[in-house]
Amino acid sequence: MTTRAITSAARSAARRGALTAGAFLAVGSLAVLTGCSGGGAEPAATADPDEKVTLNFAWWGDASRAERYEAAIDLFEEQNPNITIQTSFASFGDYWTARNTEAASRTLPDVFQMDLAYLAEYGGFGHVLPLDEYLGETIATDGIETSLVEAGAVDDQIFGLASSSSTLATLFNGPLLEELGVEVPEGQLTWDEYDDLLAEVSAAGASGDPVVYGSLDYTQYFWLFQIWLGQQGLSFIEDGELGFDQEDLADWWSRSATIHESSGAMPAERQAQFEGVDALGAAEIASDISWANFLPRFSEGPAAPELSLAMPPYDDEDNTGMFLKPGLMLSIGTNSEHPAQAAAFIDFLVNDPEVGAIFGMSRGVPASATAAEGIEASGLDEQILAYQDSVADKLDGQAPPAVQGLGTLEQTFVAISQDVAYGAATPAEAAERWFGEAENALK
């Protein structure tokens, strides 16, 4: 164990000792957000450190994330022998199907991963507890940027705490491009230049086995669309309503037709055949646009591609539209019988340096400075951190506020965009349909 690890473990043990000594008594915090600190807040329930407690914890993700969570939970249970954590995980879609069913029957897990897209629905309908009374006490927030804490707010209460943040990036498989005789981009690309590159890659890779395409159809990416809107001087949500019109969305989806007509994007039929494997990780595409912290996931694919990170395309360097997205929020189910212990578990997952060391950058850049202390970045983690540092002064966009229906907007966006990719709907028809769905979702 390194000196840093020993120091981190001692710091963790000291903090854990404070928790198990009954410091679960929480007081109001983040007064500017809650407006209830001081004498108005009701005290939270105290936790008996000897009481045997079982907490259910659920998350979405893959096997790699599951292994990391299990390692972190082993540490937590070792330091809190009276608490047992029972776990479950699923893919993103199946995960929310299960949570929605549980929310209806008030049987949500004590602690579960939350996404910004679902925060307002779960917070607004009372499915998750406000964390405000635990913040600054049971859940340390002094090492977390205020904007990331505020990102979990719905109606001035905090319902989810981000464990990380991430930005979108264009990933290039440089060795594959060189193998195909395609020049690896060195400077920033505009959207048209990127589309031209994808077409060039597909032309060069058409005779390969397997056939290599430029990328997947990036117009299906909900969060990338929001960056593009920012580049046009628009917002996804403005004053609780959509901040753009049907023509804007049709313009975005019209890019799908362009990259499919040039064969720059992998055909939708081929893309649908991938299960449990990423086309980028299998080296059947040479580029994609995704979250920077997905770099290890793609790099550990069957082809073990050597990938580089660059900013997503833009046409004006003064309007990148880029923003930090709060990642892997954690919430407490309202039905939890042990909210104080659940809050302590959230604090451990977000702030503990040893948890930071276990996850590295796989969750994104840690939201907590104390969690970041545990990371000795090297290899892919160092690459992610360097990328996020390099774009820090180019972030001129904003993540959308948590509004009710945001999750539905994302689901319908992805579903309807596939009709465009398959040629089952024109961009204008698809945009009209999505707006119809969106108006209902935002009511």
N, C-alpha and C positions, 0 to 999 in steps of 0.2 A: 504494500500500500504506500502510495506517495505521501510526501509531507502535506501536499494540498488535500489529499483524500483524508488523511488523519485529522487535519484541521477542520475539514468540512464535516467529518463524522462527529467530532467533538461539538461543533456548533449545532449540528442537528440534534445531538443527544441533549444538549443544554436546552434547546427550544422545546424538544419533546417533553423534557422533564417539567418545564413550565406548564405545558398543556395537561399532563397527567396529574399535576398537583391541583387541578380543579380550576384552572384559569379559563375554562370554557365560558365563564361568565362574561358576556360580551356587552359592550356599550356602543352607543351610536358613534358613527364615524362618517367621514366624507360629508361634512355638514353641508357643503355647497351643493351636493347632489341630493341629499335626502331632506335637508331642511329640518331634521328632527333630532340632531345631536343635542346634548345638554340634558335638561331634566325631563324632556318629553318622551324619551324612548323607554319602552318596556324592556326590562332585563331579559336576556335569553335564558333558556333552561341551562342549568348547570349539569355537568356530567360526572357521574360517579366513576372514578378511575378504576374501581374494582368490579364494576358491573360488566358482565359478559354481554357483548354486543355483536351482532352480525349486521354488516352493511352490504347491500347489493350495489354493484357498480357495473355500468354498461357503457360501451363505447363502440364507435364504428371504426373500421380499419382493417388492416391485413394481418397476416401471421407475424410479421416482423414487429408491428406495433404491439400485438398481443404479448409477445415475448418480453418486450420492454416493460409493459405494464405489470406483468407477473413478477419480474425482477424487482420493480419498485414496490409492489405490494408485499413481497417477502420482507423487504426492509421495514415497511410500515408495521407489519404484524409483529416483527421482531422487537420493535421499539414500543409497540402498544399491544402487549400480549392479551389484553382483555377484548381486543377488537379483531373480528374475523371478517375478511372481505370476500364476498362471493361475486364472481365475475361472469360476464357474457359479452360477446361482441358479434357484429355482423357487418355486411357491406352497407354502404350509406343508405341505399334505398330500402333494404329490408330493416335496417335499424330504425328508420323513422316510421315505417309501417307498424313495427312492434311498439314504439313509444306512443304513437297516436292511439293504439288500442288500449294501452295501459293508462294513458291520460284519461280516457273516457271512463275507466273503471276505478280510477284513483289508486292504481297499483304501480306507479312509476318506481324505478329504482331509487334508493336513497341518494346516490350520486350518479350522474350520467353526463356524457359529453353533450354539449349544446352548440348549435351553429347559429350564427347571426341571423340566418334566414328564418329560423323558427323561434327566435327569442321572444318576439312580441306576442306571438300566439300563446306560447306557454306561460309567459309572464302576465300577459293581459287577461288570460282566462283563469289565473290562479293555480296553474298546475305546478309551478315551481315557487320556492320560497324567496322572498327578498333576502339578499345576503348582507344588506347594509349593517345590521347590528353585529355582524361578525367581522366586518372589514376593519382593518387597523388593530384588531385584537386577536381573535383566534386565527383569522386569516391576515397575515402580514401583507401590507400594500406599499410600504415605504420604498421598496425596490422596484415598483412597477410604474411605468409612465401613466400619468393621470388619464391621458386620452384612451389608453387601453382599458383602464378601469371603467371609464365613462361609456365605453363602447357596449358595456353590458347593461345599460340603462333603458328602462321602459317606464315612461311617466315618472321620471325622477327617482326611481328605485332600481337597484342593481340586482338583476336576476341571473347573471352569468358572469364568470370571471375568466378572462382569456389566459391560457397558459403559454401562448406564443403569438407571434405575428409573422406574416409572410407577404411576399410580393410575387407578382407574376413575372415570368421570364421566358424568353425564347431559348429553347435548348437545341443545340446543333451537335450532330454526330460527325465531328471533324474527320476522323479516319475514314468513315464511310463515304463522305463527300469526296475526299481525295481519291479513294478507290474508284469512284464513279467519274472522276475527271472534272468534278465541279469545284470551282474555287470557293474556299471557305470564307464567308463574309468577315471582313475586318472592321468595317465601320457600321454605323447605325443604318438600318434599312427603313425605307418608307413602306407603306402597305403595298403599293404596286410593285416595288422592288422585291418585296418578300414573295408576293404571288408569282413573279417571274422566276424567282429562284426555285420555288416549288415545282413549277412546270419544267424547268431545266433538269432538276433531279429526277423527276418521273420519266422524262425522255431518256435520260442516261441509264436509269435502272429498269427500263421496260423489258430488257432481254435477260435480266438476272433470274436466278433461282435461289430464293424467292424473288419475285418482282419487288423492287424498291420504289416507294412513292415519296413525294416531297414531305407530306405531313398528313394528319387527320384534318377533317373539316373544322377549322378553328371557329367558324361562325356559330357553332353549337355551344360555345363556352360562355355561359351566363356572365361570369365575372369579367371576362375579356370585353364583352359588349359594353359593360359599364365603363371600362377604361376608354374604349372608343368614344362613348358618349362624352366623357370628360374632354377628350381631344376636340370635340365639336363644340365645346362650350356649353354642354348640356349636363343635366343630372338625371340619374335614374329615378330618384324620388325627390320631389320638390314640394315642401309644405304638405306632406302627406299624400300627394298625388303623383302620378307619373310625370316626369319632367321632360318628356319627349313625345313625339307623335308617331302615327303609323308610318309616315314616309321615312322617318329616321330608321325605324326598325326594318322596313323594306329595303332601304339602302344597304344596311348591314348584311341582311340575308342575301342580297343580290351578289355579294362577294362569293357566296357559296356556289352560285351558278358559274361564276368566272373560274374558280379554281377546279371545279369538276369538269368544265368544258375543256380546260387545258390539261386535264388528268393530273394536275398538281396535287390533288388530295386523294387519299386512298378511297376507292369506291365504298359506299355505305354497306354494300353486301359483304365485302371482305372484312370491313371493320367489325361487323356484327358477329363474325366467326371467332373473334378473340375472346377467350374466357379465362380470367385469372392471369392473363399475360398482357403486357402493354406492347403495342406495335413498335414504340420507340425502343423499348428494352429488347425486343426481338430483332431490331435492326431492319424492319420492313418499312420504316419511314426514317428519313434522315433528320427531321426536325419536328418540333411540336412546341406549343405554348402552354405552359402549365405553372403551378406554384414552384418556386425555387427550391423549397424544402422537399419536393418530390424527387430531387436529383438522386439520392441513394436508391429509391425504389426503381427508377428507370435504369440506373447504372448496374443494379443487381439483377437485371433481366437475363433471359437465357443467352443473349449475345454479348452480355457485359460491355455495352457500348461505352466509349470514352466521350463524355459530353462536356460541352462548354455552355456558359450562361451569358445571355445578352438581353438587353431591354426589348420588350415587344415593339413592333413597328409603330412609328408615328410619322406624321408629315410635317410637324412643326415642333422644333425642340423646346419651344416655350409652352407647349401644351402636350405634355406626355400623358396626362390623365391618370398617372400611376398613384396608387395609395397603398398603405399598409392595411391588410385585413387581419382583424383579431382572430387568432386561431384556437381551435380546440377549447372552447369555453367549457366550464364545468358548472353544473347547477345541482340544486337539491330538490328532490320531489317534495311537494307539499305534504304528501301522505307519510313522509319519513317519521318514524317514531324516535329517531336519534339524530336530530338536526345538528346538535353541538358536535357530536363525533363526526358527522358527515362534513361539517365545516373544517374540522381539524384535518380530515383526510384531504380535502381540497387544498388546504394550506400546504400540506406535505407534497402533493403532486405539482403544485405551481411553484413553490419556493425552495424546496430542499435541494442543496447542491448535488447530493448523490443521485437524486432523480434527474437533475440536469445532466449529470455524467452518463446516466443510463440511456437517456433519449438523444443526447447530442443535439443535432439540428433537425432530427427527423420529424419533430413537431413544428418546425419553424424556428426562428430565433426566439429563445426564451423570453417571455414577457418580464420575468423577474430577474433582477440583477444578481440575487443570491443564487438562483438556479444556474445562471450563466457562469458563476464562479466555479462550478463543478466541471465545466467543459474545458478540456485542453484540445482546442480545435486543430484538427489535422485532416489531410485528405479531402474527402467530399464535404465534411463539415466546414473546413476552412474555406473551401470554394464557395459554399453558400453564404457564409459570413462575409467574405470579400465582396460578393455580388451585392448583398443587401447594403453593405457600407457604400459601395460605389454608386448606388442609385438614391441614397438617402437625400441628397440635395436636389433630386429631380422629381420628388414626389409632389405633384401639384393638384392631385385629385383627392377625393374623399370617399371612404366607404359609405354605402347607403345607411341611413338610420334604420334601426330595427322597427319595422312597421308590421302590423298584422297582415298576413297574406303573402309576405315576402317569400316564404318557402314554397307556396303554391305558384307564385310567379316564376320561380326558378324551375320547378318541375315542368310546368307547361311550356316554358321557353325551350327546355331541352327536348321535350316530346315533339313540339311543333316544328322545331328546327330540323328534326330528322325527316319530316315530310318534305322539306325543301331539299335536303340532301338526296332523297330518293326520287325527287322529281314529281312527287305526288301533289305538290302545291307550289304555286308561284310565290316569290317573296311577298308580293302585295297581298295575295290571298292569305298566306300564313300570318302576316302582320295584322290583318283585320281580325283573324280568328284569335290571335293571342290577345289583342286589345279587348275583345269581348270577354275572354276568360279573366283578364287582369281587372277589369272594372268590377266584376263580381267578387274577385278575391280581396279587393281593397275596400269593399263596403263594410 
